[in-house]
Amino acid sequence: MMNFRTFILGLAASFGLPWLCLIVIPTVQYQHLAPIAYDKEKDGVDFTSYPPANINGQGQLVYIREGCNQCHTQMIRPVQLGLDGWYKGWGEDQEARPSAPVRPNVLRDYLGEKYALLGVQRVGPDLANYGWRAPDANALHQHLYAPRSVHEWSNMPAYPGLYKVQKIQGQVSNRALKLPKKFAPPAGYEVVPTPEADRLVEYLLSLKKAYPVPGQSAVAAAPAPASK
């Protein structure tokens, strides 16, 4: 009887403690978070509070529905034993040699988001700071409609359901996608984004989680890059 009770208590602790530490405590902490004011002199930024901007909530719902979070993470993790951390181009600085490595994400980066889409695997690149490196909206629409029209090697699925193939009435729409011949619609037709496609693109362009934390410069907040 004693061994059985010990087994049950051990089983409860094995599942209960991780659930408490990984789910309950972070959730309670997140619910009590609020924006932090920037000190322009100390922080060297022109924003009033951190985080300075919210993501596009409607576009996030499209992102979730289309399963984008199954292949893309939105979390820059700290370097641990040199196994993870930042990569070139993941932050605001898009130079070949960034002046500072992008900092790892913190809980407040996701403030204002209904869902924090941390993701589970990086089949595609991390998108936490995609808004810094994304092309313009038109190029992004092309990428979503026909990824292989941008990169032949792409394994990203296409999302034609977010676009409308319609007959050209008079002049070509200024919203029509400029597609290579191989991916273009039949003669006399054009491809235009639906409102859902526009919301998704707005969401992707709003992903900028590399803003400096108040009282902590981007350099100080970021770990030293792992040696190659």
Secondary structure, DSSP 4 states (H G I P E B T S, - for coil): -HHHHHHHHHHHHHHHHHHIIIIIHHHHHHHT---EE--HHHH----SEES-S---HHHHHHHHHTTGGGT-----PPPSTTSS---TTSSS--SSS-SSPPPPP-GGGGTT-SS----S--SS---TTHHHH---HHHHHHHHH-GGGT-TT--PPP-GGGEEEEE--SSPPTT-----GGGPPSTTEEEEE-HHHHHHHHHHHT----PPBTTB-HHHHSPPPPP-
